[in-house]
């Protein structure tokens, strides 16, 4: 954990334009890279990218992956982000999706890995967004290529903090899970889509641990879901390696190729080594 | 988990630029009142004074003076209810107290964690006042304090923010507790999660005036940062408080009691109904918050600023029912 809670937004805002120019000079982009990277740059991403993806080239998403998030984060603690996947035939299926909030103290929100025949076409979750930030998703297709899309989210104003609203409740029901299986005609699902849509909810404070105790000057230890596996029967649907940028009570709504009659199993593990497991039938739940 | 060591580089660059004088430096704006000028309070009842904040977001121009603050004068001492949205406002509140009494300020009551109510705490450092808050208030300030200090910097400006400190309460209230001001007792009540998870009300037994904190909003859209169902459930308990007038957290003062709770109750009912219907129909959060409680839009100030946020929090809470 590399806490930088003292970064102040005004400084960053003032700096962003200046830094953009400075960093272009400081981190020259080779002509080859520049051609590949046809997406807008941001100063933070330029410095972050090598840490996450090394010197691998990243292409524009070109429809392989699409991201949607509100332009303004209404509640900094709960920012819905929606990902749609359409890899087409050339690139092969999407193996991994990395979700990043550039300006958060721990930018990598989650890494999702999909089972070979899971057929995940849509994934929605909720993020904490601390400051004005790009939220980006990078998909790795079977051919080994990376494809990136991003959207800019303005932080919510004022007193909406990316913190727990009801801390006692969050701890009291730790690890409780809920799975909803949506009927095929539910709002928000594609018409004529044969995939099944589900929503997994896990009660967990997903505490960022980055806040400093004003009295003791110690940092509160982080406590979050770090691993999650969703499977159907013996078939892997997806795994998630999570971070503190996933909202309290992690929530995942996704569409995939469901095999009728096979149970959905979920295993989650948090940073204190606590394991949470549950399973459900895959028939639509009463709404 | 990949971290960003090079972020340090970014920050160093920033420091260097600032040192080189390359960054725009915000020019301090003359405050609305000079430091010694008193906040324009009005006497609501015998020995009870209050100032009505404006229905706005906290800005440099309004010095964060957006909530209602006040004070109660006993025979021996004074209790202040909320310190305001800046140290400048806190000082102006102290000046208002000194304009009517020289009795010591014994208590500063923080009704909850939000910056418009407690950013002025540092102004009271030299008064000897004991800061009083809900049992959960220190914890809430620990997890939000740093964020509040950075997130308001842009709208409030460096001059006001420079002197603001997160000062937690030292006297904590669980359940009910009485404060003695000499010939006058103030009944404090710590509530279960509602507006926040650290709401505290102050009731003056002598005059029947209730300082509701943000458990009561009038005209300014209520903001939800605790538990919607908890707030709704406790409205009946609040209504049963035998007050004859109230100082709501936001809105005109004084207000009729318990009539002052009716507008927010109506809003909560609309919000709850719409969000529950959306959840039942499987509408995703991002879509549901666009339409929820829109029937209430014309009834409130700052509706567009806060309704979608309330709906977001309500959705995440009600989904677990």
Interface residues (C-beta under 8 A of the other chain):
Chain A: X1 X2 X4 X5 X6 X7 X8 X9 X10 X11 X12 X13 X14 X15 X18 X19 X22 X23 X26 X43 X44 X47 X48 X50 X51 X52 X68 X70 X74 X75 X76 X77 X78 X80 X82 X106 X107 X108 X124 X126 X130 X131 X155 X156 X157 X158 X159 X160 X161 X162 X163 X164 X165 X166 X167 X168 X169 X173 X178 X180 X182 X183 X186 X187 X188 X189 X201 X203 X211 X212 X213 X214 X215 X220 X241 X243 X247 X249 X251 X253 X287
Chain B: X1 X2 X3 X4 X5 X6 X7 X9 X10 X11 X13 X14 X17 X18 X22 X23 X24 X26 X57 X58 X114 X115 X116 X136 X138 X139 X140 X141 X142 X143 X144 X145 X146 X147 X148 X149 X150 X151 X152 X153 X154 X155 X158 X166 X168 X193 X196 X197 X223 X225 X226 X227 X230 X280 X281 X282 X283 X284 X285 X286 X287 X289 X305 X308 X309 X311 X312 X313 X316 X317 X319 X320
